[in-house]
Amino acid sequence: MVRDGDRQELTRRGDVLATRRREYDEDDVRVRPGKSSRPRTRTRPRHENAVDGFVIAVDRGRYTCVLPDAGPDAPTVTAMRARELGRKSVVVGDRVGLVGDTSGAPGALARIVRIAERTSVLRRTAEDDATTAEGRLERVVVANADQLVIVSALADPPPRTGFIDRCLVAAYDAGIEPLLCLTKADLAGPEAVLDYYTELELPYVLIRPDSPLDALRALLAGRVSVLVGHSGVGKSTLVNRLVPEADRAVGTVSAIGRGRHTSTSAVALRLPDAAEGWIIDTPGVRSFGLAHVSAESLLHGFPDLVEATVDCPANCPHTADEVDCALDAWVAAGKADPRRLASYRRLLASRSGEVDPREPNRRGPGEE
């Protein structure tokens, strides 16, 4: 059926000769583009006016930052992460770019628009076995630290060299210098622990309740140092002595020799006076998983055993059942402490799930 609007009449001298259908072209059709076809740009703002900041605390999506030239009494800046960062995590120790209100006034909120390249990243996992869900869950403890201060008590609770070994592996893997800080030196001597690490020439300091902290302050000055340790070793007490205004919670050791968690989140604290350094206090931990460290890199935490591996066969697993492993002969010759080799092999075994390092009945005194 031809509608009136669709036909044209051809006439000649007033007579109707024929009727033909009207032909349409593209100019007669109105096409509205869909939303998905609208052009989008990938250009992102450059934020050339962003100011530098240093992240000192993280709490539920809010990041507390300080500006480089801000003094100890200057207000801190509260910021949120910009959407353009995607899934990039922001952790304590990160150096970031800030836009928005960086005045630090009450209610002011800035945005973190970029994260500077990290010089070091200290990581840990809940377990050693990368095939488990806990082993695959990798957590960044802090970024851009220069020094890892391993805090261990000499008594109440007793020192655990297995835990110290794990921290050493993590420090060497991250390219961070380790420092052993032995607290409660008034209750026990350091000889047993120092003898265990005698081949490493590991730097250390002894801390007593009434002793001055000049030696420790000198090692912390001008650096970003992160403190890790089991709960109850006196880490929070040490932080309060170093930074009196920190007011970190201090707990007591439970009757079974395990400490209570007194710090619940990592926080960077500026050292007073002219030290121009930062310490990052972290929550007390019961384990330090190393699933993120390869089996080859585990040996970096045991430099006293590295030389022996030159005589090992190619692709030697360094396990106890490998008859051609040169580590046993190295220890038998008195060139390394057998406890060190045992600790290294425990870490290798825990990676394959053969040993659960958190199981008390599978570890000896002083271990992990």
Salt bridges, closest charged atoms under 4 A:
ASP4 OD1 - ARG7 NH2 2.74
ASP6 OD2 - ARG3 NE 3.11
ASP28 OD1 - ARG22 NH2 3.53
GLU48 OE2 - ARG46 NE 3.72
ASP59 OD1 - ARG60 NE 3.05
GLU84 OE2 - HIS47 NE2 3.17
ASP94 OD1 - ARG118 NE 2.76
GLU127 OE2 - ARG358 NH2 3.00
ASP128 OD2 - ARG166 NH2 2.68
GLU138 OE2 - ARG123 NE 2.57
ASP165 OD1 - ARG340 NH1 2.84
GLU177 OE1 - ARG223 NH2 3.16
ASP195 OD2 - ARG339 NH2 3.44
ASP281 OD1 - LYS235 NZ 2.79
ASP281 OD2 - ARG248 NE 2.89
ASP304 OD2 - ARG340 NE 3.05
ASP328 OD2 - ARG345 NH2 2.92
ASP337 OD2 - ARG339 NH2 2.73
ASP356 OD1 - ARG358 NE 3.48
GLU359 OE2 - ARG362 NE 3.65
GLU367 OE2 - ARG346 NH1 3.26
GLU368 OE1 - ARG166 NE 2.37
